Amino acid sequence: LNLTTGAASGVGLNIGQGTYNGSNSSGTTLDVFKGNIYLAGNGSNTSISLTGFGAGQLVDLYLYAAAGHTAGEGATFDFGSTQTTTDSAGVETAYVLGSNYVKYTNLVADGTGTISGTWTVGASYSSFAGLQIVAVPEPSTALLGGLGLLCILRRRRA
């Protein structure tokens, strides 16, 4: 959903396998961790794909993983050539980069408008709790915005 308008974004999420758990993570104060999809089996992995982007579109992607209860239960996500892992000792009362979420910057959608990756289990299971997608403005858009701001500031000084 678009957080500004509440309208559907048109982006689809496909996870190859996993089991939904809607009542996990008691004690969390963050809604994103109140339900999750978990994947069991040491070293198991599955595919994650995001669809519905324009070909070549740039996005920043945040992936949230519920904290594990024993050592090594973190989730490892791999998109492109970047692999990041959440910590099994993650907290669920605050967002902590590398502990309960990971961030990818400037991911590029392929020719079909898809961004693909994998999710791998730590010692016994890992939990995928949610995601956030932020569109990266095209450089020309940012440049035009900067020029407009510069003109406004210059006009005020005159």
C-alpha positions as CSV (number, residue, x, y, z in Angstrom):
1,L,0.0,0.0,0.0
2,N,1.0,3.6,-0.6
3,L,1.4,5.0,2.9
4,T,0.5,8.5,1.7
5,T,-2.7,7.7,-0.2
6,G,-3.6,4.2,1.1
7,A,-4.0,3.0,-2.5
8,A,-2.6,-0.3,-3.8
9,S,0.9,0.0,-5.1
10,G,0.7,-2.7,-7.8
11,V,3.8,-4.4,-6.5
12,G,3.5,-8.2,-5.9
13,L,5.5,-10.3,-3.4
14,N,6.2,-14.0,-4.1
15,I,7.9,-16.2,-1.6
16,G,8.8,-19.7,-2.8
17,Q,7.9,-21.5,0.5
18,G,7.3,-20.8,4.1
19,T,4.6,-21.1,6.8
20,Y,2.5,-18.2,8.0
21,N,2.5,-17.7,11.8
22,G,0.1,-14.9,12.8
23,S,0.6,-15.1,16.6
24,N,4.4,-15.1,17.0
25,S,6.5,-12.5,18.7
26,S,4.6,-11.8,21.9
27,G,5.9,-8.7,23.7
28,T,6.6,-6.8,20.5
29,T,5.5,-3.2,20.3
30,L,6.0,-3.0,16.6
31,D,3.1,-4.2,14.3
32,V,5.4,-5.5,11.6
33,F,6.6,-8.3,14.0
34,K,3.2,-9.5,15.1
35,G,2.8,-12.0,12.3
36,N,5.5,-13.6,10.1
37,I,6.3,-16.2,7.6
38,Y,8.9,-18.7,8.9
39,L,11.1,-21.1,7.1
40,A,12.5,-24.1,9.0
41,G,15.6,-26.2,8.4
42,N,19.2,-25.3,8.9
43,G,20.5,-23.8,5.7
44,S,17.2,-24.1,3.8
45,N,16.5,-21.3,1.4
46,T,13.7,-20.1,-0.8
47,S,13.2,-17.5,-3.5
48,I,11.8,-14.0,-3.0
49,S,10.6,-12.0,-6.0
50,L,9.0,-8.6,-6.2
51,T,7.0,-7.9,-9.3
52,G,5.2,-4.9,-10.9
53,F,8.0,-2.4,-11.3
54,G,9.0,-0.6,-14.5
55,A,12.0,-2.2,-16.3
56,G,15.2,-0.6,-14.9
57,Q,13.4,1.1,-12.0
58,L,15.6,1.8,-8.9
59,V,14.3,1.0,-5.4
60,D,15.6,0.8,-1.8
61,L,14.3,-2.3,-0.1
62,Y,14.0,-2.9,3.7
63,L,13.4,-6.5,4.8
64,Y,12.2,-7.1,8.4
65,A,12.9,-10.4,10.2
66,A,11.5,-11.3,13.6
67,A,14.1,-12.0,16.3
68,G,15.1,-15.6,16.9
69,H,15.2,-17.2,20.3
70,T,18.4,-19.2,20.0
71,A,21.8,-18.5,18.5
72,G,22.0,-18.6,14.8
73,E,18.3,-18.2,14.0
74,G,18.9,-15.1,11.9
75,A,17.7,-14.7,8.4
76,T,20.1,-14.2,5.5
77,F,18.8,-12.3,2.4
78,D,20.7,-12.1,-0.9
79,F,19.8,-9.7,-3.6
80,G,22.1,-9.2,-6.6
81,S,25.7,-9.4,-5.3
82,T,24.8,-8.2,-1.8
83,Q,24.2,-10.6,1.1
84,T,23.0,-9.3,4.5
85,T,22.0,-11.2,7.7
86,T,19.8,-10.3,10.6
87,D,21.0,-11.1,14.1
88,S,19.3,-13.9,16.1
89,A,19.4,-11.7,19.2
90,G,17.4,-8.9,17.5
91,V,15.0,-6.7,19.4
92,E,11.4,-6.3,18.6
93,T,10.7,-3.0,20.4
94,A,12.8,-0.8,18.1
95,Y,14.0,-1.0,14.5
96,V,17.8,-1.8,14.5
97,L,19.6,-2.2,11.2
98,G,21.4,-5.6,11.0
99,S,19.5,-6.9,14.0
100,N,15.9,-7.1,12.9
101,Y,16.0,-5.6,9.5
102,V,18.3,-5.2,6.5
103,K,18.5,-2.5,3.8
104,Y,19.4,-2.8,0.1
105,T,19.9,0.5,-1.8
106,N,19.5,1.1,-5.5
107,L,18.2,-2.4,-6.5
108,V,17.4,-2.4,-10.2
109,A,14.3,-4.2,-11.6
110,D,15.1,-6.4,-14.6
111,G,13.5,-6.2,-18.0
112,T,10.3,-7.8,-16.8
113,G,10.0,-5.4,-13.8
114,T,11.1,-8.0,-11.3
115,I,13.6,-7.9,-8.4
116,S,14.7,-11.3,-7.3
117,G,16.6,-12.7,-4.3
118,T,16.9,-15.5,-1.8
119,W,16.2,-16.0,1.9
120,T,18.3,-18.5,3.8
121,V,17.7,-20.0,7.3
122,G,20.2,-19.8,10.2
123,A,20.5,-22.6,12.7
124,S,17.0,-23.9,12.9
125,Y,14.4,-21.4,11.5
126,S,14.1,-17.8,10.5
127,S,11.2,-15.4,10.2
128,F,10.3,-12.9,7.5
129,A,8.1,-10.3,9.0
130,G,7.6,-7.6,6.4
131,L,9.2,-5.3,3.8
132,Q,9.2,-1.7,2.8
133,I,10.0,-0.4,-0.8
134,V,11.1,3.1,-1.4
135,A,11.3,4.4,-5.0
136,V,14.6,6.1,-5.8
137,P,14.1,9.2,-7.9
138,E,15.8,9.3,-11.3
139,P,18.9,11.5,-11.3
140,S,17.2,13.9,-13.7
141,T,14.3,14.4,-11.4
142,A,16.5,15.1,-8.4
143,L,18.6,17.5,-10.5
144,L,15.5,19.5,-11.7
145,G,14.2,19.6,-8.1
146,G,17.6,21.0,-6.9
147,L,17.7,23.6,-9.7
148,G,14.1,24.7,-8.8
149,L,15.1,25.1,-5.1
150,L,18.2,27.0,-6.1
151,C,16.1,29.4,-8.2
152,I,13.7,30.0,-5.3
153,L,16.5,30.7,-2.9
154,R,18.2,33.1,-5.3
155,R,14.9,34.9,-5.9
156,R,14.5,35.4,-2.1
157,R,17.9,37.0,-1.8
158,A,17.3,39.5,-4.7
